[in-house]
């Protein structure tokens, strides 16, 4: 394997390590990320119990991925803004609030997805 290709591949693999470090950091330090991760585990457990269909699993994974990804982006934005502008600034507040609003919007949508996926199945379980 050519040396340049090998260096590129090593850097590519390091990217996974750094991404993993970011994920671990967020899980260890961010309360909202912990809440979203716990909710995701509950959603996955409920979905296993209700025997979701493959397409339903795909919708669930996309929804959970969206919420968790937005929470990670929110954490990155907050860390960057806290470093660049440690003093309180109205524009920084707007940026932080809008990023948090994106997470909230995705979370509300995730609840709606959950109701669509699990509602009929839970009603069926309750009837029998």
VOTORVEX-55810 format. One record per atom (N, C-alpha, C): residue number from 1; residue in one letter; chain; atom name; x negated, y negated, z. Coordinates in nm, 3 decimals. Layout:
   n res chain atom      px      py      pz
 NUM   a     A   CA       X       Y       Z
...
REM end
This chain:
   n res chain atom      px      py      pz
   1   x     A    N  -0.085   0.118   0.000
   1   x     A   CA   0.000   0.000   0.000
   1   x     A    C  -0.089  -0.124   0.000
   2   x     A    N  -0.066  -0.221  -0.090
   2   x     A   CA  -0.149  -0.343  -0.092
   2   x     A    C  -0.142  -0.417   0.040
   3   x     A    N  -0.252  -0.485   0.073
   3   x     A   CA  -0.263  -0.553   0.203
   3   x     A    C  -0.158  -0.663   0.220
   4   x     A    N  -0.131  -0.741   0.115
   4   x     A   CA  -0.030  -0.847   0.123
   4   x     A    C   0.109  -0.790   0.151
   5   x     A    N   0.139  -0.678   0.087
   5   x     A   CA   0.268  -0.613   0.108
   5   x     A    C   0.279  -0.563   0.251
   6   x     A    N   0.169  -0.507   0.302
   6   x     A   CA   0.167  -0.456   0.440
   6   x     A    C   0.187  -0.570   0.540
   7   x     A    N   0.121  -0.685   0.518
   7   x     A   CA   0.138  -0.800   0.607
   7   x     A    C   0.282  -0.850   0.604
   8   x     A    N   0.338  -0.855   0.485
   8   x     A   CA   0.477  -0.899   0.472
   8   x     A    C   0.573  -0.806   0.544
   9   x     A    N   0.547  -0.675   0.534
   9   x     A   CA   0.634  -0.578   0.600
   9   x     A    C   0.622  -0.590   0.752
  10   x     A    N   0.499  -0.611   0.802
  10   x     A   CA   0.481  -0.628   0.946
  10   x     A    C   0.554  -0.753   0.997
  11   x     A    N   0.546  -0.861   0.918
  11   x     A   CA   0.616  -0.983   0.957
  11   x     A    C   0.768  -0.961   0.954
  12   x     A    N   0.814  -0.886   0.855
  12   x     A   CA   0.956  -0.851   0.846
  12   x     A    C   1.000  -0.775   0.971
  13   x     A    N   0.921  -0.678   1.012
  13   x     A   CA   0.954  -0.600   1.133
  13   x     A    C   0.949  -0.688   1.258
  14   x     A    N   0.853  -0.781   1.264
  14   x     A   CA   0.846  -0.872   1.377
  14   x     A    C   0.973  -0.956   1.389
  15   x     A    N   1.034  -0.988   1.276
  15   x     A   CA   1.158  -1.063   1.277
  15   x     A    C   1.267  -0.991   1.356
  16   x     A    N   1.272  -0.858   1.344
  16   x     A   CA   1.370  -0.781   1.422
  16   x     A    C   1.339  -0.790   1.570
  17   x     A    N   1.210  -0.787   1.603
  17   x     A   CA   1.171  -0.796   1.744
  17   x     A    C   1.214  -0.931   1.801
  18   x     A    N   1.186  -1.039   1.727
  18   x     A   CA   1.221  -1.173   1.774
  18   x     A    C   1.372  -1.189   1.785
  19   x     A    N   1.444  -1.134   1.690
  19   x     A   CA   1.591  -1.141   1.697
  19   x     A    C   1.641  -1.065   1.819
  20   x     A    N   1.581  -0.950   1.846
  20   x     A   CA   1.618  -0.873   1.965
  20   x     A    C   1.589  -0.950   2.093
  21   x     A    N   1.476  -1.021   2.095
  21   x     A   CA   1.443  -1.102   2.212
  21   x     A    C   1.546  -1.213   2.232
  22   x     A    N   1.592  -1.271   2.122
  22   x     A   CA   1.695  -1.375   2.131
  22   x     A    C   1.826  -1.320   2.185
  23   x     A    N   1.862  -1.202   2.138
  23   x     A   CA   1.985  -1.138   2.185
  23   x     A    C   1.975  -1.104   2.334
  24   x     A    N   1.862  -1.048   2.375
  24   x     A   CA   1.842  -1.014   2.517
  24   x     A    C   1.844  -1.141   2.602
  25   x     A    N   1.778  -1.247   2.555
  25   x     A   CA   1.779  -1.374   2.629
  25   x     A    C   1.922  -1.422   2.652
  26   x     A    N   2.000  -1.423   2.545
  26   x     A   CA   2.138  -1.471   2.556
  26   x     A    C   2.219  -1.384   2.652
  27   x     A    N   2.202  -1.254   2.643
  27   x     A   CA   2.276  -1.163   2.732
  27   x     A    C   2.235  -1.180   2.878
  28   x     A    N   2.108  -1.209   2.902
  28   x     A   CA   2.059  -1.224   3.040
  28   x     A    C   2.094  -1.359   3.101
  29   x     A    N   2.103  -1.464   3.017
  29   x     A   CA   2.111  -1.599   3.073
  29   x     A    C   2.242  -1.672   3.048
  30   x     A    N   2.321  -1.627   2.954
  30   x     A   CA   2.440  -1.703   2.915
  30   x     A    C   2.567  -1.633   2.962
  31   x     A    N   2.635  -1.694   3.055
  31   x     A   CA   2.757  -1.635   3.112
  31   x     A    C   2.860  -1.604   3.004
  32   x     A    N   2.882  -1.697   2.912
  32   x     A   CA   2.982  -1.674   2.808
  32   x     A    C   2.944  -1.557   2.718
  33   x     A    N   2.816  -1.542   2.691
  33   x     A   CA   2.771  -1.428   2.610
  33   x     A    C   2.798  -1.298   2.686
  34   x     A    N   2.777  -1.299   2.815
  34   x     A   CA   2.806  -1.181   2.897
  34   x     A    C   2.955  -1.148   2.895
  35   x     A    N   3.038  -1.252   2.903
  35   x     A   CA   3.183  -1.231   2.898
  35   x     A    C   3.223  -1.173   2.761
  36   x     A    N   3.169  -1.230   2.654
  36   x     A   CA   3.203  -1.181   2.519
  36   x     A    C   3.152  -1.038   2.498
  37   x     A    N   3.034  -1.007   2.551
  37   x     A   CA   2.980  -0.871   2.538
  37   x     A    C   3.067  -0.772   2.616
  38   x     A    N   3.110  -0.809   2.736
  38   x     A   CA   3.196  -0.722   2.815
  38   x     A    C   3.331  -0.702   2.745
  39   x     A    N   3.386  -0.810   2.692
  39   x     A   CA   3.513  -0.800   2.619
  39   x     A    C   3.497  -0.711   2.495
  40   x     A    N   3.383  -0.720   2.429
  40   x     A   CA   3.357  -0.635   2.312
  40   x     A    C   3.352  -0.488   2.351
  41   x     A    N   3.287  -0.459   2.462
  41   x     A   CA   3.282  -0.319   2.509
  41   x     A    C   3.421  -0.267   2.544
  42   x     A    N   3.502  -0.352   2.606
  42   x     A   CA   3.640  -0.313   2.637
  42   x     A    C   3.719  -0.290   2.508
  43   x     A    N   3.700  -0.378   2.411
  43   x     A   CA   3.770  -0.365   2.283
  43   x     A    C   3.729  -0.235   2.212
  44   x     A    N   3.601  -0.204   2.216
  44   x     A   CA   3.554  -0.080   2.153
  44   x     A    C   3.609   0.043   2.225
  45   x     A    N   3.612   0.037   2.357
  45   x     A   CA   3.666   0.149   2.435
  45   x     A    C   3.815   0.170   2.406
  46   x     A    N   3.891   0.063   2.406
  46   x     A   CA   4.033   0.073   2.376
  46   x     A    C   4.055   0.126   2.236
  47   x     A    N   3.973   0.082   2.144
  47   x     A   CA   3.985   0.127   2.005
  47   x     A    C   3.954   0.275   1.989
  48   x     A    N   3.856   0.323   2.065
  48   x     A   CA   3.827   0.467   2.064
  48   x     A    C   3.947   0.546   2.115
  49   x     A    N   4.005   0.497   2.224
  49   x     A   CA   4.120   0.565   2.285
  49   x     A    C   4.240   0.566   2.190
  50   x     A    N   4.257   0.457   2.115
  50   x     A   CA   4.372   0.446   2.025
  50   x     A    C   4.346   0.505   1.885
  51   x     A    N   4.227   0.559   1.864
  51   x     A   CA   4.193   0.623   1.736
  51   x     A    C   4.218   0.533   1.616
  52   x     A    N   4.149   0.420   1.614
  52   x     A   CA   4.166   0.329   1.501
  52   x     A    C   4.127   0.398   1.369
  53   x     A    N   4.188   0.352   1.263
  53   x     A   CA   4.155   0.399   1.129
  53   x     A    C   4.027   0.330   1.081
  54   x     A    N   3.959   0.384   0.981
  54   x     A   CA   3.833   0.323   0.935
  54   x     A    C   3.845   0.174   0.899
  55   x     A    N   3.948   0.135   0.829
  55   x     A   CA   3.964  -0.006   0.795
  55   x     A    C   3.987  -0.091   0.920
  56   x     A    N   4.060  -0.037   1.016
  56   x     A   CA   4.081  -0.109   1.141
  56   x     A    C   3.949  -0.129   1.215
  57   x     A    N   3.863  -0.025   1.213
  57   x     A   CA   3.730  -0.037   1.274
  57   x     A    C   3.650  -0.146   1.205
  58   x     A    N   3.659  -0.152   1.073
  58   x     A   CA   3.585  -0.254   0.999
  58   x     A    C   3.630  -0.395   1.041
  59   x     A    N   3.760  -0.414   1.052
  59   x     A   CA   3.813  -0.544   1.094
  59   x     A    C   3.765  -0.576   1.236
  60   x     A    N   3.767  -0.477   1.323
  60   x     A   CA   3.723  -0.497   1.461
  60   x     A    C   3.575  -0.535   1.466
  61   x     A    N   3.490  -0.461   1.394
  61   x     A   CA   3.346  -0.490   1.395
  61   x     A    C   3.318  -0.630   1.339
  62   x     A    N   3.386  -0.667   1.231
  62   x     A   CA   3.368  -0.801   1.175
  62   x     A    C   3.410  -0.909   1.276
  63   x     A    N   3.519  -0.885   1.343
  63   x     A   CA   3.570  -0.982   1.440
  63   x     A    C   3.475  -0.996   1.558
  64   x     A    N   3.431  -0.883   1.613
  64   x     A   CA   3.338  -0.888   1.726
  64   x     A    C   3.206  -0.951   1.683
  65   x     A    N   3.159  -0.917   1.565
  65   x     A   CA   3.035  -0.975   1.514
  65   x     A    C   3.045  -1.125   1.499
  66   x     A    N   3.159  -1.173   1.453
  66   x     A   CA   3.179  -1.317   1.437
  66   x     A    C   3.172  -1.388   1.571
  67   x     A    N   3.244  -1.338   1.669
  67   x     A   CA   3.245  -1.404   1.800
  67   x     A    C   3.106  -1.402   1.863
  68   x     A    N   3.041  -1.287   1.863
  68   x     A   CA   2.908  -1.277   1.924
  68   x     A    C   2.807  -1.363   1.849
  69   x     A    N   2.814  -1.365   1.717
  69   x     A   CA   2.722  -1.447   1.637
  69   x     A    C   2.741  -1.595   1.664
  70   x     A    N   2.866  -1.638   1.672
  70   x     A   CA   2.891  -1.779   1.702
  70   x     A    C   2.843  -1.816   1.842
  71   x     A    N   2.857  -1.725   1.936
  71   x     A   CA   2.809  -1.752   2.071
  71   x     A    C   2.656  -1.765   2.070
  72   x     A    N   2.588  -1.682   1.993
  72   x     A   CA   2.442  -1.692   1.980
  72   x     A    C   2.402  -1.825   1.915
  73   x     A    N   2.473  -1.864   1.810
  73   x     A   CA   2.444  -1.992   1.745
  73   x     A    C   2.470  -2.110   1.839
  74   x     A    N   2.575  -2.101   1.917
  74   x     A   CA   2.606  -2.204   2.014
  74   x     A    C   2.493  -2.216   2.117
  75   x     A    N   2.442  -2.103   2.162
  75   x     A   CA   2.332  -2.103   2.258
  75   x     A    C   2.207  -2.165   2.195
  76   x     A    N   2.178  -2.130   2.070
  76   x     A   CA   2.062  -2.186   2.001
  76   x     A    C   2.075  -2.337   1.984
  77   x     A    N   2.193  -2.382   1.947
  77   x     A   CA   2.216  -2.525   1.928
  77   x     A    C   2.200  -2.600   2.061
  78   x     A    N   2.259  -2.546   2.166
  78   x     A   CA   2.248  -2.612   2.296
  78   x     A    C   2.103  -2.618   2.342
  79   x     A    N   2.028  -2.510   2.326
  79   x     A   CA   1.887  -2.510   2.368
  79   x     A    C   1.808  -2.612   2.287
  80   x     A    N   1.834  -2.620   2.159
  80   x     A   CA   1.762  -2.717   2.074
  80   x     A    C   1.796  -2.860   2.113
  81   x     A    N   1.924  -2.887   2.131
  81   x     A   CA   1.965  -3.023   2.165
  81   x     A    C   1.917  -3.063   2.305
  82   x     A    N   1.918  -2.968   2.398
  82   x     A   CA   1.868  -2.999   2.532
  82   x     A    C   1.720  -3.034   2.529
  83   x     A    N   1.646  -2.972   2.437
  83   x     A   CA   1.503  -3.001   2.425
  83   x     A    C   1.481  -3.135   2.355
  84   x     A    N   1.554  -3.158   2.247
  84   x     A   CA   1.534  -3.279   2.167
  84   x     A    C   1.592  -3.405   2.231
  85   x     A    N   1.700  -3.388   2.304
  85   x     A   CA   1.768  -3.503   2.365
  85   x     A    C   1.812  -3.467   2.506
  86   x     A    N   1.716  -3.460   2.600
  86   x     A   CA   1.752  -3.421   2.738
  86   x     A    C   1.845  -3.521   2.807
  87   x     A    N   1.844  -3.646   2.760
  87   x     A   CA   1.935  -3.744   2.818
  87   x     A    C   2.075  -3.726   2.758
  88   x     A    N   2.174  -3.771   2.831
  88   x     A   CA   2.311  -3.760   2.782
  88   x     A    C   2.329  -3.858   2.666
  89   x     A    N   2.380  -3.806   2.556
  89   x     A   CA   2.403  -3.889   2.438
  89   x     A    C   2.537  -3.849   2.378
  90   x     A    N   2.621  -3.943   2.338
  90   x     A   CA   2.754  -3.911   2.287
  90   x     A    C   2.751  -3.818   2.165
  91   x     A    N   2.655  -3.837   2.075
  91   x     A   CA   2.648  -3.751   1.956
  91   x     A    C   2.608  -3.608   1.992
  92   x     A    N   2.521  -3.594   2.090
  92   x     A   CA   2.481  -3.460   2.136
  92   x     A    C   2.601  -3.390   2.199
  93   x     A    N   2.678  -3.465   2.277
  93   x     A   CA   2.799  -3.408   2.337
  93   x     A    C   2.895  -3.359   2.229
  94   x     A    N   2.913  -3.440   2.125
  94   x     A   CA   3.002  -3.399   2.016
  94   x     A    C   2.952  -3.269   1.952
  95   x     A    N   2.823  -3.262   1.923
  95   x     A   CA   2.767  -3.142   1.860
  95   x     A    C   2.787  -3.019   1.947
  96   x     A    N   2.761  -3.032   2.076
  96   x     A   CA   2.777  -2.920   2.168
  96   x     A    C   2.924  -2.879   2.179
  97   x     A    N   3.012  -2.978   2.190
  97   x     A   CA   3.155  -2.949   2.204
  97   x     A    C   3.211  -2.883   2.078
  98   x     A    N   3.168  -2.930   1.962
  98   x     A   CA   3.216  -2.871   1.837
  98   x     A    C   3.166  -2.727   1.823
  99   x     A    N   3.042  -2.702   1.859
  99   x     A   CA   2.989  -2.566   1.853
  99   x     A    C   3.066  -2.474   1.949
 100   x     A    N   3.093  -2.523   2.068
 100   x     A   CA   3.172  -2.444   2.164
 100   x     A    C   3.313  -2.423   2.111
 101   x     A    N   3.366  -2.524   2.042
 101   x     A   CA   3.499  -2.511   1.982
 101   x     A    C   3.502  -2.404   1.875
 102   x     A    N   3.393  -2.388   1.801
 102   x     A   CA   3.385  -2.282   1.700
 102   x     A    C   3.394  -2.144   1.766
 103   x     A    N   3.327  -2.130   1.879
 103   x     A   CA   3.334  -2.003   1.953
 103   x     A    C   3.476  -1.980   2.004
 104   x     A    N   3.538  -2.085   2.055
 104   x     A   CA   3.676  -2.074   2.104
 104   x     A    C   3.771  -2.035   1.992
 105   x     A    N   3.758  -2.099   1.876
 105   x     A   CA   3.845  -2.066   1.763
 105   x     A    C   3.829  -1.920   1.722
 106   x     A    N   3.705  -1.872   1.716
 106   x     A   CA   3.681  -1.732   1.680
 106   x     A    C   3.737  -1.639   1.787
 107   x     A    N   3.727  -1.679   1.912
 107   x     A   CA   3.779  -1.595   2.021
 107   x     A    C   3.931  -1.585   2.016
 108   x     A    N   3.996  -1.695   1.986
 108   x     A   CA   4.142  -1.693   1.972
 108   x     A    C   4.182  -1.603   1.854
 109   x     A    N   4.109  -1.615   1.744
 109   x     A   CA   4.135  -1.529   1.629
 109   x     A    C   4.111  -1.383   1.666
 110   x     A    N   4.010  -1.356   1.748
 110   x     A   CA   3.981  -1.219   1.790
 110   x     A    C   4.096  -1.161   1.873
 111   x     A    N   4.155  -1.244   1.957
 111   x     A   CA   4.271  -1.198   2.034
 111   x     A    C   4.386  -1.164   1.940
 112   x     A    N   4.407  -1.246   1.839
 112   x     A   CA   4.513  -1.219   1.741
 112   x     A    C   4.484  -1.089   1.666
 113   x     A    N   4.359  -1.068   1.628
 113   x     A   CA   4.322  -0.943   1.560
 113   x     A    C   4.349  -0.824   1.653
 114   x     A    N   4.312  -0.839   1.780
 114   x     A   CA   4.336  -0.732   1.876
 114   x     A    C   4.484  -0.700   1.888
 115   x     A    N   4.567  -0.803   1.893
 115   x     A   CA   4.712  -0.780   1.901
 115   x     A    C   4.762  -0.705   1.778
 116   x     A    N   4.711  -0.743   1.662
 116   x     A   CA   4.753  -0.675   1.538
 116   x     A    C   4.706  -0.530   1.534
 117   x     A    N   4.583  -0.506   1.579
 117   x     A   CA   4.528  -0.370   1.573
 117   x     A    C   4.587  -0.279   1.680
 118   x     A    N   4.599  -0.330   1.802
 118   x     A   CA   4.637  -0.245   1.913
 118   x     A    C   4.784  -0.253   1.950
 119   x     A    N   4.849  -0.365   1.920
 119   x     A   CA   4.988  -0.383   1.962
 119   x     A    C   5.078  -0.269   1.921
 120   x     A    N   5.088  -0.238   1.793
 120   x     A   CA   5.176  -0.128   1.751
 120   x     A    C   5.136   0.007   1.811
 121   x     A    N   5.007   0.031   1.821
 121   x     A   CA   4.961   0.159   1.876
 121   x     A    C   4.993   0.169   2.025
 122   x     A    N   4.976   0.058   2.098
 122   x     A   CA   5.008   0.059   2.241
 122   x     A    C   5.158   0.075   2.264
 123   x     A    N   5.239   0.009   2.181
 123   x     A   CA   5.384   0.025   2.190
 123   x     A    C   5.424   0.170   2.166
 124   x     A    N   5.361   0.233   2.070
 124   x     A   CA   5.388   0.374   2.039
 124   x     A    C   5.350   0.464   2.157
 125   x     A    N   5.238   0.435   2.222
 125   x     A   CA   5.195   0.513   2.339
 125   x     A    C   5.296   0.494   2.452
 126   x     A    N   5.341   0.372   2.473
 126   x     A   CA   5.436   0.344   2.581
 126   x     A    C   5.571   0.408   2.559
 127   x     A    N   5.610   0.424   2.434
 127   x     A   CA   5.740   0.485   2.402
 127   x     A    C   5.739   0.635   2.425
 128   x     A    N   5.624   0.696   2.421
 128   x     A   CA   5.617   0.844   2.434
 128   x     A    C   5.563   0.886   2.564
REM end
